Amino acid sequence: EGKHLSSRAKKYGDRTWKITVHTLGSTYTREEQNAMRSKFSFLDFPGKVQMKDADDEYLFIREVELDAQGGAVYPRHSGVKKQIIPENDARPPLACYFGRVLGSTSLGRNWRGSNRLEQYSLKKRSYLGPTSMDAELSMIMTNLAQVKKGSFAFDPFVGTGSILLTAALRGAYTFGTDIDLRVLRGRNSNENIVSNFKQYGLPPPELVRSDNAIYKRHFREHLPTFDAIVTDPPYGIRAGARKSGSRKVGEVRPILDEHRYDHVAQTRPYAVSDVMADLLNVAARTLKMGGRLVYVIPSMLDFSETEDLPRHECLRISSVCYQPLQTELGRRTVTMEKVREYDERSLSHYLENTWVNGAESAEKVAKIRERLLEAAKKKPGYEEKAAIRKQKRKATKEAKKKAKREGAVKGLEGQSKTI
C-alpha cells in the first residue's frame, strides 16, 4: 500500500485522482480527451475520480512538431472554419508522456507558490558573487545527490556557499573549501557566507581554505567521509580555476618561519581537464559507498555525453540533465554514484583515463568562453552591437563615478554645516 508523507496524507485506497490531458499545438474536444483517458483504464487506481481538487493528478502529454512561434507544423484544424485536416490528423505524435504531478498548487506541493522558492532567491541574500548558483538549480542538485537530514555534504569549490545553503535547508551537515581566501572571508562581518546561513536560521558550514588539486595533503583519507559532494566547478567562463604554485616553472621561494602562520600560497592557472580529473578522484576517494557526486558542466552543440563527459572507474553515471542556455551553449547537471572501493595503487590509471578521448574531450569544456566569442563574431551585425555595448558600459561607468563624486561633495557639505 502506498505511503504519502504530506500533511494531507490518506490511505492509498481513499485517495481521489484525475488524469489531465495536454495536447500541445492541437485542440481536442472533451469527448476526444476522455477517449485518451480511457486508454489508461488498465492502471485501475482504487480511489474515486475527482476532476476538481483531486488528491493525485496524473498528466498525459501528446507532443507534436512545433514551429518557432509555438504553433503546430501540421495543424489539426484549418485556419478559418476549424475543419479537421484528415492527413494532418492522421500523423502520429512525436511522443507521448504520462506521469504523476509532483508539484501543484492544488495538491499543496507547489515550491513556486506561497513564496516558498522566492524566499531563497539570490536577490534576497546579503552575500553574493559572480558565480553564485541560483536557488532552484541548487535545490535540484541537492535532490539528485539525495541529500537529507543527517547527510554530510561537501562542496570543494564552495564560493559564496549557495549550494551548501540548500544542503543545509535539507538538514545536512555542510563542509566547504575554496582556494580563494577572499571569497571565504566575505566583504565584512555582515556580508559573508555565514551571514547567508544566519539569514535563514541555519547552522553555519565548516569552511576551510584549501586546494582541491592537493586534497590528500590537506585532509586525512583513512575512511570515506561524505554522503554527497555537490559542486559547480570553475570552468573559466566567469571565473578561472586556480591551484597552488608559482607561475614561473621551477621557482619556489622559501617561507620564513614567522610568516608560516598566516601565509597564503601563490596560485597559478588550473587546467579544466585537471579540475575535473581531480574532482572525480577526490569523490572516488572520499564518498561513502553509494554516495553521490553531482556537478554542473557547460557544453556546446558538439558535446557528446557518451564520449566527452569525464569518467572514473569507481563512479557510475546515474543521470545527465541538459539545460539549454543559448543557441550554442547549454549546461549539463551530472549525477555519479560510487559503486567501487578506491584503490590507491591505481591513482595514475584513474587520472589517465578520466577523458575518453583525452585532450580532445577536455578542450571542449576548457575553451567555452573563446568558442562563444568566435561564434558571436560570425553573426551579422556583431561589430555594431559590440560597439553599442562598449558605449553603454562606458556611460554606466561614468555615471557611477559622477554619483560617487556628488555623494562625496554632499558629505563634505554636511560636515561643514555641522562644524
C-alpha positions as CSV (number, residue, x, y, z in Angstrom):
1,E,0.0,0.0,0.0
2,G,1.4,3.4,-1.0
3,K,2.7,5.8,1.6
4,H,2.2,9.6,1.3
5,L,4.2,11.7,3.7
6,S,2.5,15.1,3.2
7,S,0.3,16.6,5.9
8,R,-2.8,15.7,3.8
9,A,-1.9,12.0,3.7
10,K,-4.7,9.5,3.2
11,K,-4.8,5.8,2.7
12,Y,-4.0,4.8,-0.8
13,G,-7.4,3.3,-1.5
14,D,-9.1,6.5,-0.3
15,R,-7.2,9.0,-2.4
16,T,-9.1,10.7,-5.3
17,W,-7.4,11.1,-8.6
18,K,-7.7,12.6,-12.1
19,I,-5.9,12.5,-15.5
20,T,-5.3,15.8,-17.2
21,V,-4.7,15.8,-20.9
22,H,-2.3,18.3,-22.6
23,T,-2.4,18.2,-26.4
24,L,0.4,20.7,-27.3
25,G,-0.3,22.6,-30.5
26,S,-3.6,20.9,-31.2
27,T,-7.2,21.1,-29.9
28,Y,-9.3,18.1,-28.9
29,T,-12.9,18.0,-27.7
30,R,-13.8,16.8,-24.2
31,E,-15.1,13.5,-25.7
32,E,-11.8,13.0,-27.6
33,Q,-9.9,13.7,-24.4
34,N,-12.0,11.2,-22.5
35,A,-11.2,8.6,-25.1
36,M,-7.5,9.3,-24.5
37,R,-8.0,8.9,-20.7
38,S,-9.8,5.5,-21.3
39,K,-6.5,4.1,-22.7
40,F,-5.2,4.1,-19.1
41,S,-8.0,2.1,-17.6
42,F,-5.6,-0.8,-17.1
43,L,-3.9,1.1,-14.3
44,D,-7.0,0.5,-12.1
45,F,-6.5,3.2,-9.4
46,P,-8.6,2.2,-6.4
47,G,-9.8,5.6,-5.4
48,K,-12.6,7.7,-6.9
49,V,-12.2,10.0,-9.9
50,Q,-12.5,13.7,-9.0
51,M,-11.7,16.3,-11.6
52,K,-11.5,19.2,-9.2
53,D,-9.1,19.3,-6.2
54,A,-8.1,15.6,-6.6
55,D,-5.5,14.2,-4.1
56,D,-3.4,12.9,-7.0
57,E,-3.1,14.3,-10.5
58,Y,-1.7,12.3,-13.5
59,L,-0.7,14.1,-16.7
60,F,-0.9,12.8,-20.2
61,I,1.1,14.9,-22.8
62,R,0.7,14.4,-26.5
63,E,3.6,16.2,-28.3
64,V,3.6,17.2,-31.9
65,E,6.1,19.1,-34.0
66,L,6.0,22.9,-33.3
67,D,7.4,25.8,-35.3
68,A,9.4,28.7,-33.9
69,Q,6.2,30.5,-32.8
70,G,4.9,27.5,-30.9
71,G,2.3,26.5,-33.4
72,A,1.8,23.1,-34.9
73,V,3.8,22.5,-38.1
74,Y,1.0,20.3,-39.3
75,P,-2.1,21.8,-37.7
76,R,-5.1,19.6,-36.9
77,H,-7.7,22.2,-37.9
78,S,-7.9,24.6,-40.8
79,G,-7.4,28.3,-40.0
80,V,-10.9,29.7,-40.8
81,K,-13.7,27.1,-40.5
82,K,-11.8,25.0,-37.9
83,Q,-12.4,21.9,-40.0
84,I,-10.2,18.8,-39.3
85,I,-7.5,18.3,-41.9
86,P,-7.5,14.5,-42.3
87,E,-3.9,14.0,-43.4
88,N,-2.6,16.1,-40.5
89,D,-4.9,14.4,-38.0
90,A,-3.6,11.0,-39.1
91,R,0.0,11.9,-38.4
92,P,1.3,10.1,-35.3
93,P,2.6,12.4,-32.4
94,L,6.3,12.9,-31.9
95,A,6.0,11.4,-28.4
96,C,3.5,10.7,-25.6
97,Y,4.3,11.2,-21.9
98,F,2.5,10.0,-18.8
99,G,3.4,10.7,-15.2
100,R,2.2,11.8,-11.8
101,V,2.3,15.5,-11.0
102,L,4.6,16.1,-8.0
103,G,4.3,19.9,-7.8
104,S,0.9,21.6,-8.0
105,T,-0.9,24.4,-6.1
106,S,-4.0,22.3,-5.7
107,L,-2.0,19.4,-4.3
108,G,-0.2,21.5,-1.8
109,R,3.2,20.7,-3.2
110,N,4.0,23.9,-5.1
111,W,7.5,25.0,-4.5
112,R,7.0,28.1,-6.7
113,G,3.8,29.1,-4.9
114,S,3.3,30.7,-1.5
115,N,6.8,32.4,-1.8
116,R,8.5,29.0,-0.9
117,L,11.2,29.2,-3.6
118,E,11.3,33.0,-3.9
119,Q,12.3,33.4,-0.3
120,Y,15.6,31.7,-1.1
121,S,16.2,33.8,-4.2
122,L,19.8,35.1,-4.7
123,K,18.3,38.7,-4.8
124,K,17.3,38.3,-1.1
125,R,20.8,37.2,0.1
126,S,23.3,39.5,1.8
127,Y,26.4,38.0,0.2
128,L,26.7,37.1,-3.5
129,G,29.4,36.6,-6.1
130,P,29.5,36.4,-9.9
131,T,29.3,32.6,-9.8
132,S,26.6,32.1,-7.1
133,M,24.4,29.2,-8.0
134,D,20.7,30.1,-8.3
135,A,18.4,28.6,-5.7
136,E,16.3,26.4,-7.9
137,L,19.2,24.6,-9.6
138,S,20.9,24.2,-6.2
139,M,17.7,22.5,-4.9
140,I,17.6,20.2,-7.9
141,M,21.3,19.3,-7.5
142,T,21.0,18.5,-3.8
143,N,17.9,16.5,-4.6
144,L,19.8,14.5,-7.2
145,A,22.5,14.0,-4.6
146,Q,19.9,12.5,-2.2
147,V,20.9,15.0,0.5
148,K,18.7,14.6,3.5
149,K,18.7,15.2,7.3
150,G,21.9,14.0,8.8
151,S,23.8,13.8,5.5
152,F,27.4,15.1,5.4
153,A,27.6,17.3,2.2
154,F,30.8,18.7,0.8
155,D,31.5,21.4,-1.8
156,P,35.2,21.6,-2.9
157,F,34.6,24.9,-4.9
158,V,32.3,26.5,-2.3
159,G,32.5,30.1,-3.5
160,T,29.7,32.0,-1.7
161,G,28.1,28.8,-0.4
162,S,24.9,28.8,-2.4
163,I,24.9,25.0,-2.9
164,L,25.8,24.3,0.7
165,L,23.0,26.6,1.9
166,T,20.4,24.4,0.1
167,A,22.0,21.3,1.5
168,A,21.6,22.8,5.0
169,L,18.0,23.5,4.2
170,R,17.6,19.8,3.7
171,G,19.1,19.1,7.2
172,A,22.6,18.2,6.1
173,Y,25.9,18.9,7.9
174,T,27.8,21.1,5.5
175,F,31.5,21.5,4.7
176,G,33.1,23.6,2.0
177,T,36.6,24.5,0.8
178,D,37.9,27.1,-1.7
179,I,41.4,28.3,-2.7
180,D,40.3,31.9,-2.7
181,L,40.5,33.2,0.9
182,R,38.8,36.5,0.0
183,V,35.6,34.8,-1.0
184,L,35.6,32.7,2.2
185,R,36.1,35.7,4.4
186,G,33.4,37.8,2.6
187,R,33.2,41.6,2.4
188,N,32.7,42.3,6.1
189,S,31.0,40.8,9.2
190,N,27.6,41.3,7.7
191,E,28.3,40.1,4.2
192,N,29.8,36.7,4.1
193,I,28.9,33.0,3.7
194,V,27.9,32.6,7.4
195,S,25.6,35.7,7.3
196,N,23.6,34.0,4.5
197,F,23.1,30.9,6.7
198,K,22.1,33.1,9.6
199,Q,19.6,34.8,7.4
200,Y,17.6,31.6,7.1
201,G,18.3,30.4,10.7
202,L,20.7,27.6,9.5
203,P,23.7,26.3,11.4
204,P,26.9,27.7,9.7
205,P,29.0,25.5,7.5
206,E,32.6,24.4,8.2
207,L,34.8,26.3,5.9
208,V,38.5,25.7,5.1
209,R,40.9,27.4,2.7
210,S,42.4,24.5,0.7
211,D,43.4,23.4,-2.8
212,N,41.4,20.6,-4.3
213,A,44.4,19.7,-6.6
214,I,46.3,18.6,-3.5
215,Y,43.3,17.4,-1.3
216,K,45.3,14.5,0.1
217,R,47.9,16.9,1.6
218,H,45.2,18.8,3.4
219,F,43.0,16.1,4.9
220,R,43.2,12.5,6.3
221,E,41.7,9.9,4.0
222,H,41.8,6.7,6.1
223,L,38.0,6.3,5.7
224,P,35.3,7.6,3.3
225,T,33.7,10.6,4.7
226,F,31.0,12.2,2.7
227,D,27.4,11.2,1.8
228,A,27.3,13.7,-1.1
229,I,29.6,16.0,-3.0
230,V,27.7,18.8,-4.8
231,T,29.6,21.5,-6.6
232,D,29.8,23.9,-9.6
233,P,33.5,23.6,-10.7
234,P,35.2,26.7,-12.2
235,Y,35.4,26.4,-16.0
236,G,36.8,29.9,-16.8
237,I,33.5,31.4,-18.3
238,R,33.0,33.8,-15.3
239,A,35.9,32.8,-13.0
240,G,39.0,30.9,-13.9
241,A,40.3,28.0,-11.8
242,R,43.4,28.4,-9.7
243,K,45.7,26.0,-7.8
244,S,48.7,26.3,-5.6
245,G,52.1,27.0,-7.1
246,S,54.2,29.6,-8.8
247,R,53.5,30.8,-12.4
248,K,57.2,30.6,-13.1
249,V,58.3,27.0,-13.5
250,G,60.8,25.8,-11.0
251,E,60.6,28.9,-8.8
252,V,59.9,28.0,-5.2
253,R,60.6,30.7,-2.6
254,P,61.1,29.6,1.0
255,I,58.7,30.9,3.6
256,L,60.2,32.3,6.7
257,D,59.1,30.7,10.0
258,E,57.5,33.9,11.3
259,H,55.2,34.1,8.2
260,R,54.1,30.5,8.1
261,Y,51.1,31.0,10.4
262,D,49.2,33.4,8.1
263,H,50.9,32.8,4.8
264,V,48.7,32.4,1.7
265,A,50.4,30.4,-1.0
266,Q,50.8,31.7,-4.5
267,T,48.4,30.4,-7.1
268,R,48.6,29.6,-10.8
269,P,46.1,28.7,-13.6
270,Y,44.4,25.3,-13.1
271,A,43.5,23.5,-16.4
272,V,39.9,22.4,-16.7
273,S,41.0,18.9,-17.6
274,D,42.9,18.7,-14.3
275,V,40.0,20.3,-12.4
276,M,37.6,17.5,-13.5
277,A,40.1,14.7,-13.1
278,D,40.9,15.8,-9.5
279,L,37.2,16.3,-8.7
280,L,36.3,12.8,-9.7
281,N,39.3,11.4,-8.0
282,V,38.5,13.2,-4.7
283,A,34.9,12.0,-5.0
284,A,36.0,8.4,-5.5
285,R,38.4,8.6,-2.5
286,T,36.1,10.3,0.0
287,L,32.5,9.3,-0.8
288,K,30.9,6.5,1.1
289,M,29.8,3.5,-0.9
290,G,26.6,4.6,-2.7
291,G,27.3,8.3,-2.1
292,R,26.8,10.7,-4.9
293,L,28.7,13.3,-6.8
294,V,26.6,16.0,-8.6
295,Y,28.2,18.7,-10.6
296,V,27.4,21.1,-13.5
297,I,29.4,21.2,-16.7
298,P,29.0,23.7,-19.6
299,S,28.8,22.4,-23.1
300,M,28.2,23.4,-26.7
301,L,26.4,21.7,-29.5
302,D,29.2,19.3,-30.5
303,F,29.4,17.9,-26.9
304,S,28.8,14.1,-26.7
305,E,27.6,12.7,-23.4
306,T,29.0,9.3,-24.2
307,E,32.5,10.5,-25.2
308,D,33.1,13.9,-23.6
309,L,32.0,13.5,-20.0
310,P,34.8,12.7,-17.6
311,R,34.8,9.2,-16.1
312,H,36.1,7.3,-13.1
313,E,36.2,3.5,-12.6
314,C,34.8,3.9,-9.1
315,L,31.9,6.1,-10.1
316,R,28.9,5.3,-12.3
317,I,26.9,7.9,-14.2
318,S,23.3,7.8,-12.8
319,S,21.8,10.7,-14.8
320,V,22.6,13.6,-17.1
321,C,20.1,16.6,-17.3
322,Y,20.6,19.1,-20.1
323,Q,19.6,22.7,-19.8
324,P,19.9,24.9,-23.0
325,L,21.1,28.5,-22.2
326,Q,21.8,29.9,-25.6
327,T,21.6,28.7,-29.2
328,E,25.2,27.3,-29.0
329,L,25.6,26.9,-25.2
330,G,24.0,24.7,-22.5
331,R,24.9,23.1,-19.3
332,R,24.6,19.5,-18.0
333,T,23.9,18.5,-14.4
334,V,25.7,15.2,-14.0
335,T,25.0,12.7,-11.2
336,M,27.5,10.0,-10.4
337,E,27.3,7.2,-7.7
338,K,30.2,5.5,-6.0
339,V,30.0,1.8,-6.9
340,R,33.5,0.5,-6.3
341,E,36.1,1.0,-3.5
342,Y,39.0,3.2,-4.3
343,D,42.4,1.6,-4.9
344,E,45.3,4.0,-4.0
345,R,47.7,1.9,-6.2
346,S,45.6,2.8,-9.3
347,L,45.9,6.6,-8.9
348,S,47.8,7.2,-12.1
349,H,45.5,4.8,-14.0
350,Y,42.4,6.7,-12.8
351,L,43.8,10.1,-13.8
352,E,45.0,8.9,-17.2
353,N,41.5,7.5,-18.1
354,T,39.4,10.5,-17.0
355,W,38.7,11.6,-20.5
356,V,37.6,9.0,-23.1
357,N,39.1,11.0,-26.0
358,G,41.9,12.5,-23.9
359,A,42.7,16.2,-24.6
360,E,40.1,16.5,-27.3
361,S,37.2,16.0,-24.9
362,A,38.8,18.2,-22.2
363,E,39.3,21.0,-24.7
364,K,35.5,21.1,-25.5
365,V,34.9,22.2,-21.9
366,A,38.1,24.2,-21.3
367,K,37.7,26.8,-24.1
368,I,33.9,27.6,-23.8
369,R,34.5,31.3,-23.5
370,E,36.7,31.6,-26.5
371,R,34.4,29.4,-28.6
372,L,31.3,31.5,-27.6
373,L,33.2,34.7,-28.7
374,E,34.1,33.1,-32.0
375,A,30.5,32.0,-32.6
376,A,29.3,35.5,-31.8
377,K,31.7,37.2,-34.2
378,K,30.3,35.2,-37.1
379,K,26.8,36.6,-36.6
380,P,25.8,39.6,-38.7
381,G,26.0,43.0,-37.0
382,Y,28.4,41.7,-34.3
383,E,30.8,44.7,-34.6
384,E,28.0,47.3,-34.4
385,K,26.4,45.6,-31.4
386,A,29.8,45.3,-29.7
387,A,30.4,49.0,-30.2
388,I,27.0,49.9,-28.7
389,R,27.6,47.6,-25.7
390,K,31.0,49.3,-25.2
391,Q,29.5,52.7,-25.2
392,K,26.8,51.7,-22.7
393,R,29.5,50.2,-20.4
394,K,31.5,53.4,-20.6
395,A,28.4,55.6,-19.9
396,T,27.5,53.4,-16.9
397,K,31.0,53.7,-15.6
398,E,31.0,57.5,-15.9
399,A,27.6,57.7,-14.3
400,K,28.8,55.7,-11.3
401,K,31.9,58.0,-11.0
402,K,29.7,61.1,-11.1
403,A,27.3,59.7,-8.5
404,K,30.3,58.9,-6.3
405,R,31.8,62.4,-6.6
406,E,28.4,64.0,-5.9
407,G,28.0,61.8,-2.8
408,A,31.4,62.8,-1.6
409,V,30.7,66.6,-2.1
410,K,27.4,66.3,-0.2
411,G,29.2,64.5,2.6
412,L,31.7,67.4,2.9
413,E,28.9,69.9,2.8
414,G,27.1,68.1,5.6
415,Q,30.3,68.1,7.7
416,S,30.9,71.8,7.2
417,K,27.3,72.6,8.3
418,T,27.8,70.6,11.4
419,I,31.1,72.4,12.2
